[in-house]
């Protein structure tokens, strides 16, 4: 087994989330997600916050998030910019977000 990657030493938290656009709202949702990513700058303990478009399912987006601690996730979205950006998403979603919380184990390209 290679040891060139990072092996978990702290209790970071990974979040995977799936968002589905309401009918006809994919472009608007995508623009709102870009604003959300910018707003995430106010969360210094949010190390990675990236959104990805599903190429096979129109209007489906997946987030990959990495927090320095579980406590950092507990305050996620509570800043002024994040609250405004998250509030704009509600009318653009066709379903409730699906969220999975995970403990990272090993990775290449990022420090765990």
C-alpha positions as CSV (number, residue, x, y, z in Angstrom):
1,X,0.0,0.0,0.0
2,X,1.3,3.4,-0.9
3,X,2.1,5.9,1.8
4,X,2.3,9.0,-0.5
5,X,-1.2,10.1,0.4
6,X,-2.5,11.5,3.6
7,X,-3.8,9.3,6.4
8,X,-6.2,10.7,8.9
9,X,-4.6,12.2,12.0
10,X,-7.4,14.6,13.2
11,X,-11.1,14.4,13.4
12,X,-12.0,16.1,10.2
13,X,-15.5,15.7,8.7
14,X,-16.4,15.0,5.1
15,X,-19.9,15.9,3.8
16,X,-21.4,14.7,0.5
17,X,-24.6,16.4,-0.5
18,X,-26.9,15.9,-3.5
19,X,-29.1,18.8,-4.7
20,X,-31.7,18.5,-7.4
21,X,-33.0,21.5,-9.3
22,X,-36.8,22.1,-9.6
23,X,-38.1,21.6,-13.1
24,X,-36.7,24.3,-15.4
25,X,-34.5,25.8,-12.7
26,X,-31.1,24.2,-13.5
27,X,-29.4,27.3,-14.8
28,X,-30.7,29.4,-12.0
29,X,-29.6,26.9,-9.4
30,X,-26.2,26.6,-11.0
31,X,-25.7,30.4,-10.8
32,X,-26.9,30.4,-7.1
33,X,-24.5,27.6,-6.3
34,X,-21.6,29.7,-7.6
35,X,-22.7,32.5,-5.3
36,X,-22.8,30.0,-2.4
37,X,-19.2,28.9,-3.2
38,X,-18.1,32.5,-3.0
39,X,-20.0,33.0,0.3
40,X,-18.1,30.0,1.8
41,X,-15.0,32.2,2.0
42,X,-16.4,33.5,5.4
43,X,-15.9,30.0,6.9
44,X,-12.1,29.5,7.4
45,X,-12.5,26.0,8.8
46,X,-14.3,24.9,5.7
47,X,-11.3,23.6,3.8
48,X,-13.0,22.3,0.6
49,X,-16.4,23.3,-0.7
50,X,-16.9,22.2,-4.2
51,X,-20.0,21.5,-6.3
52,X,-20.1,19.2,-9.3
53,X,-22.7,18.8,-12.0
54,X,-23.9,15.3,-12.8
55,X,-23.4,14.8,-16.5
56,X,-26.0,12.1,-16.8
57,X,-28.8,13.6,-14.7
58,X,-29.9,17.1,-15.7
59,X,-30.3,19.4,-12.7
60,X,-28.4,17.2,-10.3
61,X,-25.5,18.6,-8.4
62,X,-23.2,17.0,-5.8
63,X,-21.2,18.8,-3.1
64,X,-17.9,17.6,-1.6
65,X,-17.1,19.4,1.6
66,X,-14.2,19.0,4.0
67,X,-14.3,20.6,7.5
68,X,-11.3,20.9,9.9
69,X,-13.5,19.6,12.7
70,X,-17.1,18.4,13.4
71,X,-17.5,21.7,15.3
72,X,-16.7,23.6,12.1
73,X,-19.6,21.8,10.4
74,X,-21.9,22.8,13.3
75,X,-21.5,26.5,12.4
76,X,-21.7,26.0,8.7
77,X,-24.1,28.3,7.0
78,X,-24.5,30.6,10.0
79,X,-22.6,33.6,8.6
80,X,-24.4,36.5,7.0
81,X,-23.3,35.7,3.4
82,X,-23.9,32.0,3.7
83,X,-27.4,32.5,5.1
84,X,-28.3,34.8,2.2
85,X,-26.8,32.4,-0.4
86,X,-28.5,29.4,1.2
87,X,-31.8,31.2,1.5
88,X,-31.8,31.8,-2.3
89,X,-31.6,28.1,-3.0
90,X,-34.9,27.0,-1.5
91,X,-37.2,28.0,-4.4
92,X,-34.8,26.5,-6.9
93,X,-34.7,23.0,-5.5
94,X,-37.1,20.2,-6.6
95,X,-36.4,18.1,-3.5
96,X,-34.8,18.3,-0.1
97,X,-31.0,18.0,-0.2
98,X,-29.6,14.5,0.5
99,X,-26.7,14.8,2.9
100,X,-24.2,12.2,4.1
101,X,-21.7,12.8,6.9
102,X,-18.4,10.8,6.7
103,X,-15.2,10.4,8.6
104,X,-12.2,10.7,6.2
105,X,-9.8,7.9,6.3
106,X,-7.1,8.4,3.6
107,X,-6.6,10.8,0.6
108,X,-4.3,11.9,-2.1
109,X,-3.9,15.6,-2.7
110,X,-5.3,16.9,0.6
111,X,-4.3,16.8,4.2
112,X,-6.4,14.9,6.6
